[in-house]
Amino acid sequence: MKLTIKNLKPRNPFVVASLRRAAGAHRQGASTQRQASRRELQREIDRLRPSR
């Protein structure tokens, strides 16, 4: 015998959709920003290095 319990309040259909996707602003993480800064710095150093 199965026991079924009715929900007292109806569910909000928009909440499920917003939780499934990454809602809100999308920014780079801290590690990604550090890596980008390192790459940019290395490019700048290579550009300033005298050619042989």
N, C-alpha and C positions, 0 to 999 in steps of 0.2 A: 504494500500500500504506500503510495506516494503522498507526501505532505506538501501542499502548495501554499505559499504565503503571498498575499497580494501586497503590492506596494501602496503605501498610503498616499504618496505624492507622485505625480507623473514626472518622469525624468526630463531634464532639459536636453533636447537633441543637439544643441550647439556646443555644449560642454565636451561631449565625446569627440567631436570633430576638432576642437581647439586643442585638446590634450594629445591627439594623435599626431598632429603636425607641430613643427617648431614655431609656435606663435610668438610674435614680438620682433624686436630689433635683432638683426643678425650682425654680429661683430666678430672680428678675429679674436681668438683667445690670446692670453698673455704670452704663451710660448711661441705662437705663430708670429706675433709682433716682434718678439726678441730675435727670432730667426731672420725675419725680414730686415731688421735693423743691422744685424751682423752682415748679411749679404750686401746691403747698401754701403756699409762702411768698408767692406773689403773691395767693392768696386771702386769706391772713391780712392782708396789707398793704391790700387793697381793703376788707376788713371794718373795719379800724381807721381808714381814711381818713374824715374827716368829710364828711357829705353836704351838698350845697349847695342 
